[in-house]
Amino acid sequence: MNPYSPTNHWYVIKLSDLLRNKAINDLKLNTGNYLIDSRQIYIITAIKSQRDTKGNKTEYVHYKPIVESQNQDQNSLVCYIPIDNLPKAGLRLTITKDTLKKFYKDISQPLPPKVPSNVYDTKSNMEIFWQNDIEKITTLLRNLWKESKYPSSEKQNPSNLKSFQDTLDTVLEHLINEISFITQKPTKEIRKKIINNLNQGLKKTVKD
């Protein structure tokens, strides 16, 4: 019997193990790494093979918040999720040094000539934020920043303006806190750097 035949049980198991290991390696997931969603930062406590709801053997990431809750019961709570579902849940590894370098570079580039027509659509903006994709969040931040400095429309009702500002503040604070945690630098310093870089991009856009 061909040991590498798709019908060979040993081969199927070994192949699935290889695919799971590749998924872990591609994401560079390890115990002790940090995950982040749109709300807070978590630490990976374990990576285990478990049976999913369909009975299939799946690699699960176990994680818990790094900030202790006032509720003691919640402090002992450990969440777990299949690796493949991390993006769907808006979870990703915290920003790396290379990604951070690219982020600072991107936000200092000339801003887009025109912001999206739905720039005041809080629901659309927050959906992008909840997806927690750093590239999309970077684009969102740049659009919101430009609109806050050079409004494309003067006719916005107060509620729209407040929601818009709240969204901008939420996105900005989220990035500041994440970068501060990773770099161990004060939030004040991170805020200044982000705003300076955004303004550099704004000046280049206006100048062009």
N, C-alpha and C positions, 0 to 999 in steps of 0.2 A: 504493500500500500504506500502511495506517495505521502510522506509526512507533511507535505505542504499543500495537500489537496484541500479545497474549501470545505469538503465534507468531513475532513478529519477534525474531531472534537478538540484535540490538543492544539492543532494549528489555529483554530478559531479563537480559543482562549488566549493563546499567546499573541495573536494579532490584536485582539481587543485590548490586551494589556499594553501593547506598544502604542496603540492609538491614544489610550488614556495618558500614558507617560508623555507622549508628544504634546498633548493638550496642556499638561502641567508645565512642561519645559517651555513651550511657546509663550505662555503667560508669565513664566518665571515665578510661579507660585511656590512659596515655601512657608513652613510654620514660622511665625514671627513677622512675616510681611504684614503690611498695612493695606486695608481696603477702605474705600471711601464711597459714599453715595451722596445724595443731595442734602443729607442732614448731618451726618457725623462720620468719624473715622473709627475703624474697627481693626482689631488685630487677629490674624489667622492663628487659631489655636491647634488646628489639626487638619490633615488631608487624609480622608479615609475612603475606602471602597465600600459602598453600601448598595443595597437593593433599592431601586426606585419603585414608584407606585405600580409599574408594570412588571416588576420582578427582575428587571435587568440590572446587572452589576454596573454601577456608575460611581465615578469619583466625585466625592462631596467635599466642599470646603466648609470647615467649622470656624466660626468667628464670633467675636463679642466686642461691644463698644469699649474704647480705651478710657472713656470718662465714666466714672462710677456714678450710678444713679442714687438719688436719695432713698429710692425703694430698694431695700436690701435683696428682695426676691429677684429683682431684675438684674442685679449684679452677678448672680450665679447662672443667669440665662445665657446659653450658648446657641446661636442660630447656625443652621447649616443649609447649604444649597448646592445643587449639581454645578460643576464647573461650567458646563455649557450654558447655564441660565444666568451667569453673572451679568452679562450685558443687558439681558432682558430686565433684570432687577435694578439696573442703574448702578451696579457695583463695578468698580475697577480698582486696580492697584494705584496707590498714591503716585503722584507725579515724580518722575525721575529727574536727575540732574540734566540729562540731555533734553528731555521734554521741556523742562523749565527754561533752559537756555533758548529753545525754539519759541516758547511762549513769549518771552520778553522781546525777542527779535520780531515776532509776528505783530505784536501790538504796537510796535514803534514804526511799522511800515505805513505808507499812505493809506488812509481809510477809504472805503469804497465811495465812488462819486455819489451814489444814491443809496439810501437805506431802503430795506424792504418796505413795501406799502403797508404791511401789517406790523410795523415796528411798535405800535401802541396796543397790539393784541396781547394782553397779559396771558391768556390761555396758551397761545402758540409759543410765546417766549418761555413760559414756565415748563412746557412740555420738553422743549430743548434742554432746559436746565436739568430737569429730572432724568433725562437720558444719560446725563453725566459723561458725555463724550467731550474730552478736553478740546478737540479741534472745533467742534460745534459751539462750545461755550466761549471759546476765544472769538469766534466770528460774532456771536451774539453780543458779547461785551463790547466789541469794537463798534457795532451798529448802534447799540444803546448809548455809548459814550458820545459818538458823533451827534446823534439826535438830541442829546441833552445839552450840547453846546451850540448846535446850529439846527434848530427845529425845522423840519421840512414843511410843517403846517402850523400856522399861528392859531388856528381854530381848533382847540382841544378843550373839552370840558374839564373842570377841576378833578373829577373822579378819574378820568383817563390819565391825567398828568400825575396824580398821586400814585396810581397803580404802576405807571411807567417808572417813576422814581423808586418805588418799593422794589420793583424787579431788578433795576440797576443796582440798588444797594445790596440786594440778596446775592446776586451773582458776584459782585465785587467782594463782599465779605467772605463768601464761601472760598473764593480763590485765595484771598489774603490769609485766611486761617489755615488752609491746607499748606500753602507755601511756607508759612511761618512754622508750622509743625515739622515739615520736612527739613527745612534749613536751620531750624532752631534760632531764627532771628526774630526780633520784636515785630509785632504786627504793624506798628507805626512805621518801621523802616520798609516793610514790604509794601504797605499802602503807598508810601511816597514813591517808590520805584515803579510800581504799576501805573500810577497816575502820571508820573513824568514820561514814561514810555508812551502811554496813550496820547498825551499832549504832543509828543514829538511827531507821532503819526498824524495828528490833527493839523499841525503846522505844515507838514509836508503836503497834505491834501489841499489845504487852503492856498498854499503857495503855488501848487501845480494848477 
